[in-house]
Amino acid sequence: GETTDQMKETVTYLADRPIDGIKLQLLHVLKGTDLATVYEQHPFPVMTMEEYLDLVIDCVSLLPPELVIHRITGDGPKALLIAPLWSANKRLVLNSLTRRFKERGVTQGCGLTIPSSPTETPKEIPSKY
């Protein structure tokens, strides 16, 4: 699996590409899938809601404001969801996300670095008039 730093590197990479939109998605372990079999035989850690909220907010801060975010979270079918169980309460997740954005003072693109301006003043281009 990826670390959160690797996930943010991917978002930074995509933010610099000519794309129009992005979907952010939480990993769900769903009954009847190969992943469920692996999870049941060799349980692996899944994100807590707090970890996911912070990661999503960090990622949104790295996305240009003009980039459309088509999905900021998702939810697996409750009857099939094995993990993470907190994701079944979408209203809680979205309300918590909204509150955390406000608490951290984050807006889309606020974490982008703006290239420094050139140190040399461009020479005036002669006019033909």
Backbone as a ProteinNet text record, in pm:
[ID]
protein_1_A
[PRIMARY]
GETTDQMKETVTYLADRPIDGIKLQLLHVLKGTDLATVYEQHPFPVMTMEEYLDLVIDCVSLLPPELVIHRITGDGPKALLIAPLWSANKRLVLNSLTRRFKERGVTQGCGLTIPSSPTETPKEIPSKY
[TERTIARY]
82.3	0	85.4	21.3	88.6	86.1	186.7	185.4	106.6	68.6	-3.3	85.6	215.7	306.1	306.7	303.8	299.1	166.5	58.2	-71.8	-70.3	-10.7	-1.8	90	194.9	281.5	203.2	116.3	32.8	-59.4	-120.3	-208.9	-130	-10.4	73.6	108.2	138.8	168.4	47	-70.7	-191.9	-229.2	-203.8	-237.8	-159.8	-48.4	37.6	14.3	-86.6	-117.9	-243.8	-262.6	-380.1	-507	-551.7	-674.4	-783	-907	-1018.8	-1079.9	-1059.2	-1122	-1054	-1094.2	-1034.7	-1140.7	-1126.7	-1213.4	-1124.7	-1155.3	-1083.3	-1167.8	-1105.8	-1182.7	-1112.9	-1188.1	-1140.7	-1141.1	-1041.3	-1038.8	-1144.4	-1233.8	-1335.8	-1306.9	-1320.6	-1312.4	-1456.5	-1494.2	-1631.8	-1640.2	-1744.4	-1768.2	-1772.6	-1719.1	-1725.5	-1617	-1519.4	-1410.3	-1280.2	-1184.5	-1052.3	-988.6	-1011.3	-955.2	-1012.3	-1139.1	-1201.3	-1134.8	-1104.4	-1037.7	-900.9	-824.9	-692.8	-707.8	-802.2	-823.3	-860.2	-943.2	-984.7	-869.9	-785.4	-673.7	-554	-530.4	-416	-461.8	-530.7	-583.3	-473.5	-508.3	-417.1	-487.6	-410.2	-474	-548.6	-664.8	-739.2	-741	-764.5	-761.4	-873.4	-839.3	-942.4	-1009.4	-1123.6	-1189.5	-1101.1	-1036	-948.5	-835.1	-773.9	-664.7	-715.7	-832.8	-887.8	-922.3	-986	-1021.4	-896.9	-793.4	-670.6	-605.5	-606	-547.4	-625.7	-757.7	-839.9	-815	-811.4	-790.3	-651.6	-550.3	-415.9	-415.8	-484.7	-489.1	-561.9	-673.9	-750.8	-667	-586.8	-503.2	-399.9	-368.7	-268	-326.6	-459.1	-524.7	-557.7	-528.4	-560.4	-709.8	-744.5	-885.3	-975.2	-919.7	-1002.6	-1028	-959.6	-977.2	-1104.2	-1189.7	-1315.7	-1289	-1340.7	-1335	-1470	-1470.3	-1595.2	-1642.3	-1549.7	-1585.2	-1481.9	-1531.3	-1440.4	-1441.1	-1540.3	-1546.6	-1644.8	-1645.5	-1739.3	-1784.5	-1883.6	-1928.9	-1965.8	-1918.6	-1952.8	-2092.2	-2155.6	-2287.2	-2279.1	-2365.4	-2358	-2365.7	-2445.9	-2461.5	-2333.7	-2246.3	-2123.4	-1998.9	-2012.2	-1895.6	-1836.8	-1708.9	-1634.5	-1551.6	-1487	-1402.3	-1379.7	-1358.1	-1375.6	-1524	-1569.8	-1712.2	-1760.9	-1673.1	-1714.3	-1761	-1712.5	-1747.3	-1893.2	-1961.2	-2102.9	-2190.2	-2141.4	-2217.7	-2170.5	-2218.1	-2171.1	-2199	-2313.7	-2347.1	-2244.7	-2207.8	-2106	-1973.8	-1936.2	-1809.3	-1810.7	-1915.8	-1921.6	-1929.6	-2008.2	-2016.9	-1883.2	-1816.6	-1685.1	-1583.2	-1590.3	-1499.5	-1519.2	-1644.1	-1674.8	-1620.7	-1645.5	-1597.6	-1445.5	-1379.3	-1232.6	-1172.1	-1232.9	-1185.9	-1186.1	-1295.3	-1306.7	-1204.5	-1190.4	-1094.9	-952.4	-917.7	-780.9	-762.9	-872	-862.4	-811.4	-848.5	-798.4	-902.4	-853.7	-935.3	-860	-931.4	-869.9	-759.4	-640.5	-526.4	-442.2	-483.5	-408.7	-268.7	-242.4	-110.9	-17.1	-63.8	21.1	128.8	245.8	351.5	345.6	354.3	351.4	495.3	524.8	662.9	708.4	832.6	884.5	898.6	882.9	893.2	1039.2	1062.2	1200.7	1271.2	1399.4	1476.4	1513.6	1513.7	1549.9	1423.2	1415.2	1301	1310.9	1202.4	1209	1235.5	1310.1	1338.5	1213.2	1199.6	1082.6	1089.4	978	971	941.4	1028.9	1007.3	874.5	808.5	681.9	710.6	629.6	648.7	567.5	501.3	422	488.2
-120.1	0	124.6	232	362.8	425.7	505.4	588.9	715.8	789.2	915.2	1013.5	1010.3	1098.8	1063.3	935.2	893.3	934.4	925.9	968.6	1118.1	1196.5	1341.5	1372	1291	1307.8	1282.2	1182.4	1153.3	1270.7	1327.4	1442.6	1560.6	1583.6	1692.7	1670.5	1546.7	1512.3	1542.3	1495.4	1516.1	1663.8	1738	1880.9	1958.2	1903.6	1970.6	1919.2	1838.1	1781.4	1847.5	1839.2	1902.5	1816.5	1804.7	1729.8	1828.7	1788.2	1876.7	1844.5	1721	1682.8	1563.8	1537.5	1429.5	1371.5	1243.4	1177.1	1123.9	1162.1	1110.8	998.4	886.4	768.6	695.3	661.8	581.7	434	359.5	215.5	149.3	73.3	-2.7	-151.9	-225	-370.8	-420.3	-484.4	-528.2	-680.2	-734	-878.8	-929.7	-1051.4	-1114.7	-1072.3	-994.3	-949.6	-1019.8	-1019.2	-1074.2	-999	-868.3	-788.1	-832.3	-867.8	-914.8	-1043.8	-1132.2	-1257.9	-1230.4	-1141.9	-1105	-1041.6	-950.6	-879.8	-977.5	-1075.5	-1172.8	-1266.4	-1301.8	-1393.3	-1321.6	-1199.8	-1121.4	-976.6	-949	-813.5	-707.3	-602.4	-489.3	-364.3	-264.1	-143	-66.6	-15.7	75.8	211.3	315.1	449.4	471	545.2	593.5	712.3	753.6	869.4	993.1	1007.9	1124	1126.1	1012.1	1004	1039.8	987.4	1014.5	1162	1221.1	1363.5	1448	1421.9	1501.7	1480.7	1357.3	1331.4	1402.4	1393.4	1459.7	1610.5	1668.1	1812.8	1850.4	1771.4	1797.2	1790	1690.5	1674.2	1790.2	1831	1942.1	2070.2	2088.1	2209	2211.6	2094.6	2083.7	2089.7	2097.3	2098.5	2240.6	2274.8	2409.9	2438.6	2561	2595.9	2571.6	2575.2	2555.9	2407.8	2318	2174.6	2126.3	2057.5	2007.8	1882.8	1881.2	1761.5	1693.2	1582.4	1511.3	1430.3	1381.6	1302.4	1330.4	1353.3	1379.9	1264.9	1180	1057.9	964	842.4	746.2	653.5	574.7	479.1	348.8	240.4	109.1	70.4	-22.2	-68.8	-120.7	-69.1	-104	-254.8	-325.5	-469.9	-546.9	-485.2	-551.7	-500.3	-389.1	-322	-400.9	-431.8	-496.5	-392.4	-303.8	-201.3	-88.1	32.4	80.6	108.3	62.8	72	215.4	306.2	446	508	455.9	515.7	493	404.8	379.3	499.3	585.1	702.8	824.1	833.2	937	1077.8	1096.4	1229.7	1273.3	1180.9	1211.4	1246.9	1169.5	1193.9	1332.3	1363.8	1493.1	1609.8	1596.6	1704.5	1723.9	1614	1622.8	1686	1652	1708.9	1859.3	1901.5	2045.2	2118.8	2061.6	2123.7	2130.1	2022.3	2018.7	2118.4	2135.7	2238.5	2374.7	2406.6	2536.1	2548	2442.8	2445.7	2468.6	2405.4	2417.7	2538.6	2603.7	2720.8	2686.7	2570.8	2523.1	2546.3	2590.3	2600.2	2531.8	2498	2429.9	2516.3	2457.5	2527	2607.7	2619.3	2705.2	2652.4	2526	2468.4	2469.8	2526.2	2532	2637.1	2607.8	2708	2784.1	2912.2	2998	3021.4	2997.6	3018.2	3160.4	3172.4	3305.2	3386.6	3516.3	3603.1	3615.6	3638.1	3648.8	3766.6	3749.6	3855.9	3965.6	3931.4	4028.8	4084.4	4214.3	4276.2	4252	4202.5	4178.5	4308.5	4296.3	4413.8	4451.6	4580.9	4629.4	4583.6	4539.8	4497.4	4621.2	4647.3	4768.3	4760.8	4870.6	4878.6	4918.8	4867.9	4909.3	5033.1	5091.9	5212.8	5332.8
0	0	0	-29.3	-29.9	108.3	136.4	256.5	224.6	326.9	301	225.9	251.3	176	27.6	-3.6	-143.9	-207.7	-132.3	-184.3	-216.2	-128.3	-152.4	-270.7	-288.4	-406.1	-534.5	-533	-649.2	-678.8	-575.8	-593.9	-649.6	-598.3	-648.6	-795.8	-830.8	-969.6	-1058.3	-1016.1	-1095.8	-1105.3	-999.4	-998.4	-1103	-1144.2	-1241.7	-1383.6	-1401.8	-1532.9	-1589.5	-1720.2	-1781.6	-1764.3	-1640.1	-1612.7	-1570.4	-1589.1	-1554.5	-1419.5	-1370.4	-1245.3	-1181.5	-1057	-979.1	-886.5	-854.6	-756.8	-645.9	-522.9	-406.8	-348	-318.4	-276.8	-164.3	-62.6	49	9	55.3	32	119.7	56.5	128.7	112.1	219.1	212.8	209.3	98.5	78.1	71.2	132.7	131	-12.6	-31.2	-161.5	-257.6	-211	-298.7	-259.5	-351.5	-320.4	-203.7	-199.9	-90.9	43.7	47.6	172	219.8	126.2	161.2	222.3	158.4	210.2	348.3	363.7	490.5	602.8	571.2	672.5	711.3	615.6	643.1	705	661.1	708	727.7	838.9	858.9	845.1	776.1	757.8	808.7	846.4	899.9	790.9	827.1	739.9	809.3	732.6	789.3	889.8	994.7	1085.6	1016.5	1067.3	1007.9	1023	1136.7	1158.2	1056	1032.3	933.9	795	759.9	627.4	609.8	711.4	702.5	679.7	758.4	744.5	607.7	558.2	426.5	316.6	320	217.7	219.1	336.6	346.5	295.2	330.2	278	125.1	70.4	-75.6	-142.9	-87.3	-145.3	-145	-42.6	-36.6	-148.5	-204.2	-310.9	-451.7	-461	-591.7	-635.1	-760.3	-807.9	-792	-756.8	-735.1	-855.5	-975.8	-1095.2	-1126.9	-1057.4	-1079.9	-1009.3	-1082.1	-1026	-943.2	-820.5	-737.2	-753.3	-826.2	-854.3	-733.8	-654.6	-535.9	-428.2	-307.4	-196.7	-96.4	-106	-26.1	-93.4	-51.2	-105.7	4.9	-24	76	7.1	65	11.5	59	-10.5	34.2	177.8	265.7	407.8	431.4	352.6	371.1	335.9	256.4	213.3	284.5	355.7	414.7	531.2	518.8	626.5	700.9	624.9	686.3	586.5	632.3	769	797.6	909.4	942.2	958.9	1000.7	1018	887	774.2	644.5	606.6	677.2	648.6	685	773.2	815.1	734.1	610.1	518	569.5	632.6	685.8	790.2	879.7	980.1	913.7	812.8	743.3	678	603.2	533.6	630.2	737.3	836.5	907.5	939.4	1004.1	910.6	784.2	685.2	673.4	665.9	658	780.7	897.6	1022.2	1024.4	982.1	985.3	886.7	768.5	674.9	743.6	812.1	880.3	992.5	1073.9	1185.7	1137.3	1027	975.7	884.6	848.2	761.4	622.5	573.7	444.4	335.6	221	100.1	-12.9	-115.7	-228.9	-288	-297	-357.1	-260.7	-134.9	-42.3	-12.4	-40	-13.1	-131.8	-242.4	-361.7	-343.8	-396.4	-394.2	-525.1	-515.6	-634.1	-677.1	-803.9	-849.7	-819.1	-777.1	-745.1	-873.3	-857.7	-974.3	-1015.4	-1143.6	-1190.1	-1123.1	-1099.1	-1034.6	-1133.7	-1261.2	-1362.5	-1426.8	-1441.6	-1506.6	-1656.2	-1716.4	-1861	-1936.1	-2043.5	-2125.9	-2202.8	-2224.1	-2296.9	-2441.8	-2491.7	-2630.7	-2713.4	-2813	-2893.2	-2969.8	-2973	-3045.6	-3189.5	-3280.4	-3418.6	-3448.2	-3351.5	-3374.3	-3316.9
[MASK]
+++++++++++++++++++++++++++++++++++++++++++++++++++++++++++++++++++++++++++++++++++++++++++++++++++++++++++++++++++++++++++++++++

